[in-house]
Amino acid sequence: MMGFLCVLSTSAYSQRKSLSVNLQSKNDTEVSPIVKEKVDEYAQKIDAIIQEEKKLMEAELVTL
C-alpha cells in the first residue's frame, strides 16, 4: 500500500513540475547567418541523400 502511495505521489509531483516549463517564443529567437547557412547546407545534403535512396528503392522495386 505504501509503494502505491509513493508511485502516485511521485507521478503527481512530476506532472506538476513539468507544467512550469517556460519556453521562449519563436519571435524572440534569432539565428545567426552562419547557423542558417549551415542548416541550409545540411538540408541540401539530406535532400540529395533522400533522392538517391528513392532512386535506388525504385530500381529495386522494378527488379522485383
Buried (B, 14 or more C-beta within 10 A) or exposed (E): EEEEEEEEEEEEEEEEEEEEEEEEEEEEEEEEEEEEEEEEEEEEEEEEEEEEEEEEEEEEEEEE
